[in-house]
Amino acid sequence: MAHLTEFIVVPVTRTIRTLTTEVVLSQNDGMPVVCALNFDHVSLAQRDRIGPVLCTLPESRWSEVRQALLVVCGFGGQETS
């Protein structure tokens, strides 16, 4: 089966700015320290440059990811039905 050669990636930083374009992660999410996904710097990365999985977000956290992406893409982050 063919696979995509690139992934959408979001950098993780220990600097938490409490922005609407961040999703904070903690040890409860499987991260070694409290940090934030910074959706202001979404980019593409080659599959062969991706390291091991550090954590996975449960479905209940994906609404936060969606909200951050809406804000960074200029859609104001308004929830829709």
N, C-alpha and C positions, 0 to 999 in steps of 0.2 A: 504494500500500500504506500502510495506517495505521501510525503509529509511536507508541510510548509517549511521553508528554510529560514524564515524570520518570525519572530514573536514580537508582540507589543510588550514593552517593558516599562516599569515605573521605578525610578530610583528610591532607595530607602535611605533615610538620614536620621541621625540621632538628634538633630536640631529640630525641635518641634515649635512651630510658629503659631499654632492654632488657627491656621488658614482654612477656608472652606474647600480648598483644593488638596487638603491632606486627609489621610486616614491613619489614625494612630493605632499602632500595634504594640502588644506587650508580651510578657512571658506567657500569659494565658492563651495567646495566639500561636505560641511556639517559637517566638523570637527570643534570642538570648538577652536582649535589653529592650527597654521601651524605645520606640522609634516611630517614624512616620513615613508612609508612602507619599511621595511628592508628585502629584499629578500635573504640576506646572512643567514638568520635564519628561513627559511621555515620549518614547522614541521606539525605534525598531532595533532588534539585536539578532544576530545570526544564531541559529539553533546551536551550532557547535561551540559558541562562546558562552552558553548558559551553563552555570554550575549546578550543583545539587540543589534540590528543593529545600528551603529552610522552614517553610510553614505553608499551610493552606488555610484559606479563610472558609469558615462555614457559610452556608447559604444565607444565614441570618445577617451576615456582615456585608453582603454584596450590594445592598441598598446604599451603603456608605460610599462604596466604590462608584456606583452609578451617579450618585449626587456629586461627587468630586469631579467626575468626567463631564457632567453637564455644565458645571460652573466653568471649568477650564476651557470648554469648547464654546463658551459664550451664550449658553442657553439659560443662564440665570439660575440653574439648579432647581427649577420649579418641578415639584412632583407632578406626575401625570397619572391619570387612571388608565 
